[in-house]
């Protein structure tokens, strides 16, 4: 009987220890801004309810958060905040979660036989860190080499925006942009570099307002060192319009 009691006690402590270790791992992943998947982690039932229903539910959740913080929601300035936040989450900040917003990447035949790389620089990135739900703000630089198809310039911006408008990690965002471009163009010869500031680093934690994060993904011919160097050299060019 004494042995059985000891075994039960040891088992309980082991489970407790595993729980603590898991919590520490989750915290470590968040604090170190580590991504755990190349795909956005969405549940299978993510779109079983309408956007209107999501807005209603999020509105109530935001009310709970503000009430818990001690805010007076009868104040004129705060009365509409829960609904404003909910609408912004669903319709703007996280609109890229919904596949219905995925841009149609119209492509055309490369009839003028342009054979060099095309680079779209300084595409504005507004995203959200999935660990702290704080902004990621930066620039994306996207390039491809045509294998018979070309894509509209604005579509490159829209692809970046679509994948940015969701809870993200920068590495995944960079990869998703490249993969979407490769799929649209039917070629592996696509590259993307993103340079961005993370407010979860700049405004909390270490509070380093100067640092930025650079990520890159190179496909096909861009894995060649000369081609990669050519692309990176283009990024050094300063564009000014007077």
PyMOL commands that set and color helices and strands:
alter all, ss='L'
color gray80, all
select helices_A, chain A and resi 2-31+51-68+81-93+95-97+99-101+153-164+170-185+199-202+220-223+225-234
alter helices_A, ss='H'
color red, helices_A
select strands_A, chain A and resi 107-109+117-129+135-145+149-151+167-168+190-198+213-218
alter strands_A, ss='S'
color yellow, strands_A
deselect
rebuild
show_as cartoon
